[in-house]
Structures are given as C-alpha cells and as structure tokens.
Amino acid sequence: MPSFSPVAHLTLCQAVPKGANMDLIIQKSVELGVSAIVPLVTDRTIVRLNAREAEAKRQKWQRIALEACKQCGQNTLPKVALPVPFAEWLRGGIPEGLNIIASLAPGVRPVREVLEAARSRSVRHASLLVGPEGDFTDRETAMALEAGFVPVTLGPIVLRVETAAFFGLAAMRYALD
C-alpha cells in the first residue's frame, strides 16, 4: 500500500463535542490528512475533564489517530494535544500560516474564496477552528478574529460539528495540496 504524505500541514482546532463524536472526528480527520489535532474546551463545551481524565482522553484519541494512520496509509502520526481551554490556547499563540474559523456570523467570506486566495500564495501551513454545538460565543469569536483567524462560512446549511470539521478539512486539503 502506498504511503500518504500531505503537502500542506493541516491542524484541526476542534471544540470537544459531547458523546463519542470526538473519536469519529479524530479518526476521519487523520484519514483526511490532518497533521495535528488540538481539542479545545470552550464556553459552550459540555464535556468537562479534570487533568487525569484529560490525559486519559488524549491517550485514547492518540490511539485512534494511530489506528486511522494504519488504515489509510498515512506515514506521519498526527499529534493529538491535551484538551486546553480556548482562551489559554489562544494566549499560547496561533499556528503559522492560514488560520480560518468556521463561523455562523453574517457577512463572512465563503470558504472557497479564502482557500482560492491561499492556493495562489502556496500556503503550506493551515489551521481550521471548529466550534462546539451552538457555535463559539461572540466573545470567543472576537478573540479568534483578534488573534488573526479569518472567518468563513461553510455554506448556507448549519452543519453539525463533525460535519463542519470534515467539510472544512476536505476543502482545505483539496485547495492546498
């Protein structure tokens, strides 16, 4: 089986959803060629973890990433970070390159438009920020924009968090590789 090595380095910054949805997001994101996954705890995140539980989750998600790598032939294991509070993560500095936030706010640019512009600049590092059920709060969105994230719409239909992650990553992979 040929190995897969993506051209662009993609990071998924995902608010942790309830239930087993994060497991599915990890698995499918790896299959879509993500290089790193940052689980985020936002104001609307339902799942709350203490330090021990957070490390146990990270280990479980890292195992899911490894299994997904084996299944799809990806030769680089994406790093799954410890879940981190959203504001703390932003204070640590955002990743280099193109950083987009999937947004339900009115007047944001279509993802297609932003990715076409990025393609012409040969972007090699990109991050997708996906919120929790109910989206980011206005304060969190403002914080992301201040940090340099570009707000985009993924279309007129409100997507579930896992669908938004898959759609956004697939669009980024298509545009940037």
C-alpha positions as CSV (number, residue, x, y, z in Angstrom):
1,M,0.0,0.0,0.0
2,P,1.5,3.4,-0.9
3,S,2.1,5.8,1.9
4,F,0.4,9.2,2.0
5,S,2.3,12.4,2.9
6,P,0.3,15.6,2.6
7,V,1.9,18.7,1.1
8,A,0.2,21.2,3.4
9,H,0.5,20.9,7.2
10,L,-3.1,21.0,8.5
11,T,-4.1,21.5,12.1
12,L,-7.7,20.9,13.3
13,C,-8.5,23.0,16.3
14,Q,-11.8,21.4,17.5
15,A,-14.0,22.2,20.4
16,V,-14.7,18.9,22.1
17,P,-18.2,17.7,21.3
18,K,-20.3,15.6,23.5
19,G,-20.6,11.8,23.3
20,A,-18.2,9.8,21.1
21,N,-18.2,12.4,18.3
22,M,-14.6,13.4,19.1
23,D,-13.5,9.8,18.4
24,L,-15.1,10.0,15.0
25,I,-13.6,13.5,14.3
26,I,-10.1,12.2,15.2
27,Q,-10.4,9.2,13.0
28,K,-11.8,10.9,9.9
29,S,-9.5,13.9,10.3
30,V,-6.5,11.6,10.2
31,E,-7.9,9.9,7.1
32,L,-8.2,13.4,5.6
33,G,-4.5,14.0,6.2
34,V,-4.5,16.3,9.2
35,S,-1.1,16.8,10.8
36,A,-2.2,17.8,14.3
37,I,-5.4,18.0,16.4
38,V,-5.9,20.4,19.2
39,P,-9.0,19.6,21.4
40,L,-10.5,22.8,22.8
41,V,-12.7,23.5,25.8
42,T,-14.9,26.5,25.1
43,D,-17.7,28.3,27.0
44,R,-20.3,26.0,25.3
45,T,-18.3,22.8,25.6
46,I,-20.4,20.3,27.5
47,V,-17.6,17.9,28.3
48,R,-15.5,18.9,31.3
49,L,-12.4,17.0,32.2
50,N,-10.0,17.1,35.2
51,A,-6.3,16.7,34.5
52,R,-6.3,12.9,34.8
53,E,-9.4,12.5,32.6
54,A,-7.9,14.9,30.0
55,E,-4.7,12.8,29.8
56,A,-6.7,9.6,29.5
57,K,-8.8,11.1,26.7
58,R,-5.7,12.4,24.9
59,Q,-4.1,8.9,25.1
60,K,-7.3,7.3,23.7
61,W,-7.5,9.9,20.9
62,Q,-3.8,9.3,20.1
63,R,-4.5,5.6,19.8
64,I,-7.5,6.3,17.5
65,A,-5.2,8.5,15.4
66,L,-2.6,5.7,15.2
67,E,-5.2,3.2,14.0
68,A,-6.5,5.6,11.4
69,C,-2.9,6.1,10.1
70,K,-2.5,2.4,9.7
71,Q,-5.9,2.1,8.0
72,C,-5.3,4.9,5.4
73,G,-1.6,4.5,4.8
74,Q,-0.6,7.9,6.3
75,N,3.1,7.6,7.3
76,T,3.1,10.5,9.8
77,L,1.3,10.2,13.0
78,P,-0.6,13.4,13.8
79,K,-0.1,14.7,17.4
80,V,-3.3,14.9,19.5
81,A,-2.8,17.6,22.1
82,L,-4.2,17.6,25.6
83,P,-7.6,19.4,25.8
84,V,-7.0,23.0,26.5
85,P,-9.2,25.9,27.4
86,F,-9.9,28.1,24.4
87,A,-8.6,31.4,25.8
88,E,-5.5,29.7,27.2
89,W,-4.8,28.1,23.8
90,L,-5.1,31.5,22.0
91,R,-2.7,33.1,24.5
92,G,-0.1,30.5,23.6
93,G,0.0,31.8,20.0
94,I,-1.8,30.7,17.0
95,P,-0.2,28.4,14.4
96,E,1.7,29.9,11.5
97,G,0.1,30.2,8.1
98,L,-3.6,30.4,7.1
99,N,-5.9,30.2,10.1
100,I,-9.6,30.0,9.4
101,I,-12.6,29.8,11.8
102,A,-15.8,28.2,10.6
103,S,-18.4,30.8,11.5
104,L,-22.2,31.2,11.5
105,A,-21.8,35.0,11.8
106,P,-23.4,37.0,9.0
107,G,-21.2,38.6,6.3
108,V,-18.3,36.2,6.5
109,R,-16.4,35.2,3.4
110,P,-17.1,31.9,1.6
111,V,-14.5,29.2,2.4
112,R,-14.0,28.8,-1.4
113,E,-12.9,32.4,-1.8
114,V,-10.4,32.3,1.1
115,L,-8.9,29.0,0.0
116,E,-8.6,30.1,-3.6
117,A,-6.6,33.1,-2.5
118,A,-4.4,30.9,-0.2
119,R,-3.8,28.5,-3.0
120,S,-2.3,31.2,-5.2
121,R,0.1,32.1,-2.3
122,S,1.2,28.4,-1.9
123,V,0.2,28.2,1.8
124,R,2.0,25.3,3.4
125,H,0.5,25.6,7.0
126,A,-3.2,26.0,7.8
127,S,-5.5,25.6,10.7
128,L,-9.2,25.1,10.9
129,L,-11.0,26.2,14.0
130,V,-14.4,24.5,14.6
131,G,-16.6,25.4,17.5
132,P,-18.9,23.4,19.8
133,E,-22.5,22.6,19.5
134,G,-24.2,26.1,19.4
135,D,-21.0,27.7,17.9
136,F,-18.5,29.9,19.7
137,T,-19.8,32.7,21.9
138,D,-19.5,36.2,20.5
139,R,-16.6,36.8,22.9
140,E,-14.7,33.7,21.7
141,T,-15.3,34.6,18.0
142,A,-14.0,38.1,18.7
143,M,-10.9,36.6,20.4
144,A,-10.2,34.3,17.4
145,L,-10.5,37.2,15.0
146,E,-8.2,39.4,17.1
147,A,-5.7,36.5,17.1
148,G,-5.8,36.5,13.3
149,F,-8.3,33.9,12.3
150,V,-10.2,34.5,9.1
151,P,-13.9,33.9,9.5
152,V,-15.5,31.8,6.7
153,T,-18.9,30.2,6.0
154,L,-19.1,26.6,5.0
155,G,-22.3,27.3,3.2
156,P,-26.0,28.1,3.9
157,I,-26.7,24.9,5.9
158,V,-25.9,24.8,9.6
159,L,-23.6,21.8,9.9
160,R,-23.1,19.5,12.9
161,V,-19.6,20.0,14.4
162,E,-18.3,16.8,13.0
163,T,-19.6,17.5,9.5
164,A,-18.1,21.0,9.7
165,A,-14.7,19.6,10.6
166,F,-14.8,17.0,7.7
167,F,-16.1,19.5,5.2
168,G,-13.6,22.2,6.2
169,L,-10.6,19.8,6.2
170,A,-11.6,18.2,2.9
171,A,-11.9,21.7,1.3
172,M,-8.5,22.7,2.7
173,R,-6.8,19.5,1.6
174,Y,-8.2,20.0,-1.9
175,A,-7.2,23.6,-2.2
176,L,-3.8,23.4,-0.5
177,D,-2.3,20.1,-1.9
